Amino acid sequence: MKSIKYLVMSACLFSAVSASAQESSYTPGTIWESSYVRILPGQYENYMDYLAGTWKKVQEMGKKEGVVVSYHVLSTINARQGEPDLVLIIEYKDYQTTAQQKALNDKVNAMLAQDDRKADAASGARGNMRELLGSRQYQELKLK
């Protein structure tokens, strides 16, 4: 009888230890996208005007739609050769499906009175103000 009692207690203890060992020490959080921008000579104020105007409107719409949590423009202090002048950071609530991305893109285009071709042309026109150096996505891991 004593051995059965120990066997049951051991199984319960093993079960509890297993469950806690499988539980992760973090939970997935929001998605952060960083874009790296080099401003071309003489274009800093023009590009900042674009960011304070159209870019900010788009981010604010994303916040209203519940997609964007926050956004930031960071300036690199004493940028070295090959480093960006600005880092644009957008915090998203979560990853979006293709359908969700398209729906938001359609709303942005409607707000800016443009279609995809005009949006593409506008992006190309900003090429005389800046050079895009790439972007990265990160997912925050919230520690328990």
C-alpha positions in Angstrom: 0.0 0.0 0.0 2.8 2.3 0.9 4.5 1.8 -2.5 1.3 2.6 -4.4 1.0 5.8 -2.3 4.6 6.8 -3.2 3.9 5.9 -6.9 0.9 8.2 -7.0 2.7 11.0 -5.2 5.7 10.6 -7.6 3.4 10.8 -10.6 1.7 13.9 -9.3 5.0 15.6 -8.5 6.4 14.6 -11.9 3.3 16.0 -13.6 3.6 19.3 -11.8 7.3 19.7 -12.5 6.7 18.8 -16.2 4.0 21.4 -16.6 6.1 24.2 -15.1 9.1 23.1 -17.1 7.1 23.4 -20.3 5.8 26.9 -19.5 7.8 29.6 -21.3 9.4 32.5 -19.4 8.0 35.0 -21.9 5.0 35.8 -24.0 5.0 37.3 -27.5 4.4 41.0 -27.7 4.0 43.7 -30.3 5.8 43.9 -33.6 8.4 46.6 -34.1 9.5 47.7 -37.6 12.5 49.9 -38.0 13.4 51.6 -41.3 16.8 53.2 -41.9 17.0 56.5 -43.9 19.9 58.5 -45.2 18.9 62.1 -46.0 20.4 63.5 -49.1 22.3 66.8 -48.9 20.1 69.8 -48.6 16.9 67.8 -48.1 16.7 67.4 -44.3 14.0 69.9 -43.7 12.0 68.8 -46.8 12.0 65.2 -45.6 11.1 66.2 -42.1 8.1 68.1 -43.6 7.0 64.9 -45.3 7.3 63.0 -42.1 5.4 65.6 -40.1 2.7 65.7 -42.7 1.8 62.6 -44.8 3.8 60.0 -42.9 2.3 61.1 -39.5 -1.2 61.2 -41.0 -0.8 57.6 -42.1 0.5 56.5 -38.7 -2.4 58.3 -36.9 -4.8 56.5 -39.2 -3.1 53.2 -38.3 -3.6 54.0 -34.6 -7.3 54.8 -35.2 -7.7 51.5 -37.0 -6.1 49.7 -34.1 -3.1 48.5 -36.1 -0.4 50.9 -35.0 0.4 51.2 -31.3 3.1 53.9 -31.5 5.5 55.4 -33.9 8.8 57.2 -33.5 11.4 59.2 -35.5 14.9 58.8 -34.2 17.9 60.9 -35.3 21.3 59.3 -35.3 23.8 61.4 -33.4 27.1 61.8 -35.4 26.2 59.2 -38.0 29.3 57.4 -39.4 29.8 56.4 -43.0 27.0 54.0 -44.0 24.8 54.7 -41.0 21.3 56.2 -41.4 20.5 59.8 -40.4 17.1 58.7 -39.3 15.4 55.6 -37.9 11.7 55.4 -38.3 10.1 53.0 -35.9 6.5 51.7 -36.0 5.1 49.5 -33.3 2.3 47.3 -34.6 -0.3 45.5 -32.4 0.3 42.2 -34.3 1.2 40.8 -37.6 -1.4 41.5 -40.3 -2.8 39.1 -42.9 -2.5 40.1 -46.6 -6.2 41.0 -46.6 -5.8 43.3 -43.6 -2.8 45.0 -45.2 -4.8 45.6 -48.4 -7.8 46.9 -46.5 -5.6 49.4 -44.6 -3.7 50.4 -47.8 -7.0 51.1 -49.5 -8.1 53.4 -46.6 -4.7 55.2 -46.7 -5.0 55.7 -50.5 -8.6 57.0 -50.0 -7.4 59.4 -47.3 -4.6 60.7 -49.5 -6.7 60.8 -52.6 -4.4 58.4 -54.5 -4.3 54.9 -56.0 -1.4 52.4 -55.9 0.3 54.0 -59.0 0.2 57.5 -57.5 1.5 56.2 -54.2 4.3 54.5 -56.0 5.1 57.7 -57.9 5.1 59.7 -54.7 7.5 57.3 -53.1 9.8 57.6 -56.1 9.6 61.4 -55.9 10.9 61.2 -52.3 14.0 59.5 -53.7 15.4 63.0 -54.3 15.2 63.6 -50.6 16.4 60.4 -49.1 17.9 57.0 -49.6 16.3 54.0 -48.0 18.9 51.7 -46.3 16.6 48.9 -45.5 14.3 47.8 -42.7 13.9 45.1 -40.0 11.1 43.7 -38.0 11.3 42.6 -34.4 8.9 41.0 -32.1 8.9 42.0 -28.4 9.2 39.2 -26.0 7.6 40.1 -22.7 9.4 38.4 -19.8 7.2 36.8 -17.1 
